[in-house]
C-alpha cells in the first residue's frame, strides 16, 4: 500500500482497492500538500474533534459519498451535518471493506471551535487509530501525551508503522515521542503534528536520528511525499 503524508496529522492511505484519509486538515493549513477538492476517498477517519483534525472532513465525505469513521460524539455531530458516519469508541473495533479499525486511548482534548459564536462543541474523548490493512498494522496516535498503556499496545500488536506527534506544547515532544516509539514497538515511525505553525516547530531529522539510536527506522516525509509499506 502507499502512504502519503499531507501535512500536520493528515495521512492518505491507498490500498489495492480503497483510499482512506485521516484527519484531513487542508484548508487553512499553511503546509498542506493538497487542496480539499483534490482528495478522493472511500473513508474519512477522524481521531478527535479539534478544528485542525476535523478540517475538511465534511466536504470530502459529501463529495466522495464517503463514510466518516470517528469517536461516537464526533460521528453523531458529523451525521447531523448530513454525512454518512460510522460511530466507534475507545477499545472498540470494526471490520470494514478496506480492513479493521480499532480506537485506542489518546490523552488530549476534543472540542470543535466556532469562533464567530465564541462556542466550543464537546466532541467526546479523543482517540488513536489502529489499522489492520493488507496484512500490515498502522498506528496513528492522533494528538496525545505519552501514556503508559502504549506499552500494552506494543505487547498486543505488531506495529509495522506508527505516526506519532512530536510538536510539543499541545502533544508529546520529541523526547516523549522517542519513548512512545519504543513502547509501542513500532518497526518504523513517521513523525507528525510538527512544523505546521511556529509554536510546534521541531527538527524531524534529529528525531529520526534519535530513533535510529534505539534501533527504530525513522522516516521523515515532507508534506506530499509518499512511502510504500
C-alpha positions in Angstrom: 0.0 0.0 0.0 1.0 3.6 -0.5 1.2 6.1 2.4 1.2 9.8 1.7 1.8 12.5 4.4 -0.2 15.6 3.5 0.9 17.8 6.4 0.2 18.3 10.1 -1.6 15.0 11.0 -3.2 14.3 7.7 -2.4 10.9 6.1 -3.7 9.3 3.0 -3.6 5.5 2.6 -4.1 3.9 -0.8 -4.6 0.1 -0.8 -5.2 -2.0 -3.9 -8.9 -1.2 -3.7 -9.6 1.7 -1.4 -8.3 5.2 -0.5 -8.5 6.4 3.1 -7.7 9.8 4.6 -7.1 10.6 8.2 -7.6 14.0 9.9 -7.9 16.0 6.7 -6.9 19.5 7.8 -6.1 21.0 4.4 -7.9 24.3 4.1 -6.2 26.8 6.3 -3.2 24.6 6.8 0.0 26.5 5.7 1.9 23.3 4.8 -0.9 21.3 3.2 0.3 19.4 0.2 -3.2 19.1 -1.4 -6.4 21.1 -1.7 -9.5 19.5 -0.2 -11.2 19.5 -3.7 -8.4 17.2 -5.0 -9.0 14.4 -2.4 -10.6 11.2 -3.4 -11.5 8.9 -0.5 -13.7 6.0 0.3 -13.5 6.7 4.1 -12.5 9.6 6.2 -11.1 8.7 9.7 -11.1 11.3 12.5 -9.2 11.0 15.7 -10.8 13.8 17.6 -12.9 17.0 17.3 -10.3 19.8 17.1 -10.6 22.0 14.1 -7.1 21.2 12.9 -8.1 17.5 12.6 -11.7 17.6 11.5 -10.6 20.1 8.9 -12.3 19.4 5.5 -13.9 16.1 6.6 -17.4 17.2 5.8 -16.7 18.5 2.2 -14.5 15.5 1.4 -17.0 13.0 2.7 -20.0 14.5 0.9 -18.2 15.0 -2.4 -17.0 11.4 -2.4 -20.1 9.8 -0.7 -17.5 8.5 1.8 -18.2 7.3 5.3 -16.7 9.2 8.3 -15.3 6.9 11.0 -14.9 8.7 14.3 -15.4 8.6 18.0 -19.1 8.5 18.8 -19.9 12.1 19.7 -17.9 13.4 16.8 -19.5 10.9 14.4 -23.0 11.9 15.6 -22.2 15.6 15.0 -20.9 14.9 11.5 -24.1 12.8 10.8 -26.2 15.9 11.8 -24.2 17.8 9.1 -25.5 15.3 6.5 -22.5 13.0 6.3 -22.6 9.2 6.2 -21.0 8.1 9.5 -19.8 5.0 11.4 -19.5 5.8 15.2 -17.0 4.0 17.3 -15.4 4.3 20.7 -12.2 3.6 22.5 -11.4 -0.1 22.8 -13.9 -1.0 20.1 -13.0 -2.3 16.7 -14.9 -2.9 13.5 -14.0 -4.7 10.2 -14.7 -2.6 7.1 -14.2 -3.5 3.4 -10.7 -2.0 3.5 -9.6 -3.6 6.8 -10.1 -3.4 10.5 -10.2 -0.2 12.6 -9.8 -0.1 16.4 -9.8 3.0 18.5 -7.2 3.4 21.2 -6.7 5.8 24.1 -5.3 9.3 23.5 -4.6 11.9 26.2 -5.8 15.2 24.8 -8.9 17.3 24.3 -11.7 17.2 21.7 -13.8 20.3 21.2 -14.8 21.9 17.9 -14.5 25.7 18.0 -17.0 28.1 16.4 -15.0 31.3 16.8 -17.8 33.6 15.5 -20.1 32.3 18.2 -17.3 32.0 20.8 -18.5 28.4 21.3 -16.7 25.1 21.8 -18.8 22.0 21.0 -17.8 19.0 23.0 -16.9 16.1 20.8 -16.3 13.3 23.2 -13.0 11.6 24.0 -10.0 11.8 21.6 -8.6 8.6 20.2 -5.8 7.0 18.3 -6.3 4.6 15.4 -5.0 1.0 15.0 -5.5 0.0 11.4 -5.0 -3.6 10.1 -4.9 -3.3 6.3 -3.4 -5.8 3.8 -1.6 -7.7 6.4 0.0 -4.6 8.0 -0.7 -2.8 11.2 -0.6 1.0 11.3 -0.9 3.1 14.5 -2.0 6.7 14.1 -1.7 8.1 17.6 -3.8 11.2 16.9 -2.9 14.0 19.3 -1.7 12.6 22.6 0.7 12.8 25.5 2.9 9.9 26.4 0.9 7.3 28.4 1.9 4.0 30.0 -0.6 1.9 28.1 1.4 2.5 24.9 3.4 -0.5 26.3 0.3 -2.6 26.2 -0.3 -1.6 22.5 3.2 -2.9 21.8 2.5 -6.2 23.6 -0.8 -6.9 21.9 0.1 -5.7 18.4 3.0 -6.0 16.0 3.0 -2.4 14.7 4.6 -2.0 11.3 4.3 1.8 11.1 3.4 4.4 13.7 2.5 8.0 13.2 3.5 9.9 16.3 3.1 13.6 17.1 6.4 15.4 18.1 5.4 19.1 18.1 5.4 19.5 21.9 3.2 22.2 23.6 -0.1 20.6 22.6 1.2 17.0 22.3 4.2 14.9 23.0 7.5 16.5 22.2 10.4 14.5 20.6 11.8 13.1 23.9 8.4 11.6 24.9 7.7 10.5 21.3 11.0 8.6 21.4 9.8 6.7 24.4 6.4 6.2 22.7 8.0 4.6 19.7 9.9 2.2 21.9 6.8 1.4 24.0 4.6 0.6 21.0 7.3 -1.5 19.5 7.0 0.2 16.1 9.3 -1.0 13.3 9.0 2.3 11.6 7.9 5.8 12.8 6.8 8.8 10.8 6.6 12.0 12.9 3.6 14.3 12.5 1.9 17.3 14.1 5.0 19.5 13.9 6.3 22.4 11.8 2.8 23.5 10.8 2.9 26.6 13.0 5.8 28.3 14.8 4.6 27.0 18.2 5.2 23.4 17.2 8.4 23.7 15.2 10.7 20.7 15.7 13.7 19.1 14.0 12.4 16.0 12.3 15.8 14.8 11.2 17.1 15.0 14.8 14.1 12.9 15.9 14.9 10.3 13.2 18.5 10.1 14.3 17.3 9.5 17.9 15.0 6.7 16.7 18.0 5.1 14.8 19.9 5.2 18.1 17.3 2.8 19.6 17.0 0.6 16.5 13.9 2.0 15.0 13.6 3.3 11.4 12.6 7.0 11.4 11.0 8.1 8.1 10.8 11.9 7.5 8.1 12.7 5.0 7.7 16.3 3.8 4.1 17.2 3.0 3.2 15.5 -0.3 5.8 12.7 0.0 4.9 9.0 0.0 6.2 5.7 1.3 5.4 2.2 0.2 4.5 -0.1 3.0 
